């Protein structure tokens, strides 16, 4: 099996959660963004292990979805508590945590609430509170979702995330790609998107004493770049790196993203 890739599920305290694991070594938790509301990690261990194969050479990677059945009103704080419950059940007492976009928000709350469980923290293309750009973007997606218009969510997300160079490759594939990933319904996405609109942990960032790396994109059209700078100013001793010319998908487009993560986690 490629890097020991395994699809797994766990039931704890009345909820179920899907996750994938691959690699060997010190644990590294990977938390995906709002795309988890469209399609979870269930059954994706092999492609994920391939995508993160450089990380798998150094760490035992775990990528967790949010819980399978998400109740109305579920918050980022609740998602952080779920992660704590699952890691406790898996006997993972200390780990690195890498959160992307909404996953970064979950990672921030997890680190604020359960700092002893976090060795090093990486926050990529994320924010500690909602700004006007995030509010406008999420509400537009919620309006699309209210009309079951996944196609518009897919296209708008892609157009706001990738560079023009990458979009020229993707655009001809839009009709195929959005049909492949189209969910049965958007209820899970809607609940997770609403959770973002209520999120604000900015005034608690100073509680984070863990070694932290913050990564942003200068052309991020979903959360902006200022949010990364704000977090670095509030988290004492944190490192900041901004990918010039890249946007919200910097973690995909930057060829050295995984290498940068490994350097930070192993130094």
N, C-alpha and C positions, 0 to 999 in steps of 0.2 A: 504494500500500500504506500502511495506517495507520501513521504514524510509522516508516516503513521497516521494519515488523515482518517478521522472517524466522525460520523454523524451521531449525535447523541441527544437525548432528552432527559430532563430531570423534573421530578414532581416534589415540591416542598411547600409546606404550609398552605395547602389548598390551591396552588397554581402550578401550571406546567410551563416549561421553558425549553426551547430548542437551542442547541449550540453545536459548534464544531470544534474539534481539537486537532492539532497537528504540531509536529516538531518535538524537540526534546530540550530540557534544560529548565532554567528558572522560569516561573510562569509569567506570561504577558497576556493581559486581557485586552481584547480588541472590541470596541463598541461602535457599531455602525450608526449612520445618521438616520434621517427621516425616511430614507428609502426602505428601512425595515418595516414601515407601515404599508408598503406596497408588496414586498416579498421578503419573507424571513430567511434565515440562513439554513432552514431545514433542507437536508439533502445536498448541501453545497460544499461539503468538506473538501472534496478533490479540487474543484476549481479555486476555492479559497486558499488551499495549501499551495497551489501553483502560483497564485497571485502574490502570496506572501512567503514564497519559498526562501527568500533571503533571511527573513525573520525566523523562519522555521529551523534554520541552521544553528541558531543561537538560543532560541527560547521554546518553551512549551506554550504554544499559542492557543488561546481559547477565544472564539468569537461568539458572543451571546446575542440572541434576539431579545426583544422585550417579551414579556410573558405571552403565552398563546392567546388567551382571552383577556383583553384589556377593558376594564369597566369605564363607563363614562366618568369624566372628571379626574381621570388618572393624571398624576403630575410627574414632573421630572424627579422630584423628591421621592415619590413612590417607586420610580424606576431604579433609583439609587438604592433604596431599601431592598428591592427585589434582588439586586446584584449582591448585596450583602448576605441575604438569606441563602442564595445559591452557592456563593463562594464558601460560606460556612459549612454548608452541607457537603461540599466537595473537599473539605479540609484544606482549603487554600487560605493560609493565614497571612501571607505577605506576597505581593505581586507588583509588577509594573502595570500601569494602565495607560492605554492609548485610546482616546476618544475622538471621533471625527464628527464635525457638525453637531447634530443633536446628541450624538454619542459623547461629544466633548462636554456638553452640558451635564449629562448624567455623570461623567467622570469627575467634573468639578464638585457636584453635590456629594458624590461618594467620598471624595477626598476630604471635603469639609467635615462630613459626618463620621467617617471611619478612617482617620489619617494613619492609624497604626497598621492598617492592612495594605497601605500603598508605599512601595519603595520609591519608584520614580513615576512621574506623571507627564504625559504628553497630550496637549490639547491642540488639535489641528482644525483650521477653518471653522472656528466656533466662537461663541460669545458667552459672556457672563450675565447678560441681561438683554432685553429686547430693545432694539433701536428702531428708527423709522423705516429703514430699509428692510429689516426682518419683518416688521409688522405688515408692511405693504405686500411683501412677497408671500408670506404665509396666508394672509387674508385672500389674496388672489387665488392661491391654490385651493383654499377652502371653498371659495365660490365655484371653482371648477368642479370640485368634489361633490358639492351640493347638487350639481347637475349630472353627476356620474360621468363627467368628462375627463377621463383619465388621459386621453390623447393630449389635451391641452396642458395638463400637469406635466406629462413626460416631456413635451417639446419645450415648454417654458423653463423647466429645470435644466435641460440640456443647454439651451441657449444662454442661460445665466451662469452656467458652471464652467464651460469649456472655452478654450481659446478659439479664435477663428480658424486657425490651422487645423485643429482637431474637429471642429464643427463641419468643415468641408468634407471630412471623411465620414462623419456620422450622418449628416442630413440625408443622403440617398438611402440610408438604412432605417430611417425613422419608421416607415410603415411596418417593417418587419419587427423591429425592436420593441415598439410599444405593444404590438400584438402578443409577442412572446411573454412579456412581463405583466400584461394586464391582469389585475387581481379580480376575483369574483365580485368583490364589492370594496368600497373605499372606507368602510366604517373604522377599521383599524388605523388607517392613515389619518382620518379626521380627528380621532381622539389624540393621537400623538402630535399632530400639528397644533391642536388647541393647547396642549401642554406647553409647547414652546412659547406661546403668547403670554402665558402666566409666569414664565421663568424669570427669576431675578436673584442671583446670588452675588452680585457685584460687591455689596457691602460686607460680605463674609470672606472675600478672597484673601484678606490679610491673615486669616486663620491657617491658610495653607503654608506649611513650612517644608513640605516635601520638595525634593529637587524636581524642578518643572521646566519643560521645554514647550514653548508656544510657537506654533507655526501658522502663518497666514499667507494670503495671496494679495498682491497689491491691487489686482483688478477684480476682487471678489464682489460679485453683484448680488449676492444673497445675504451675507452678514456684514460685508464691508471689511476694510483693513484696520480701521481705528479700534475696533473691538479687541484685536490681538494686542495692540500697543497698550490699551487700557489695562488689560489683564496683566501684562508684563510689569507695568508700573505698580500694580497692587500686590503682586505675589513676590515677596522678598527673595532676591537671589535668582529669580527665574531667568531663563535664556529665551531670547526672541529671535526668530528667523522669518523674514518675509520673502517669499518667492516673487521677484519682480516679473511682471508681465503675465503671471498666472492668476487664475480665479479660484472659485470654490472647489474645483476639481484638482487643485494643486497636488493633493496626495496621490492622484492617479497620473497626472501629466508630468510631474517632476521626476526625472529619471533617477535622481539621487535621494528620493524621499525615504525609502526603506533603509538605505545606507546611512542617512542622517539620523534616523531613529536608532539604528544599531550603535552608532558612535556615541550618542548621548547615553544610551542605556548601559553600555559596557565600559565607559571611561571611569 
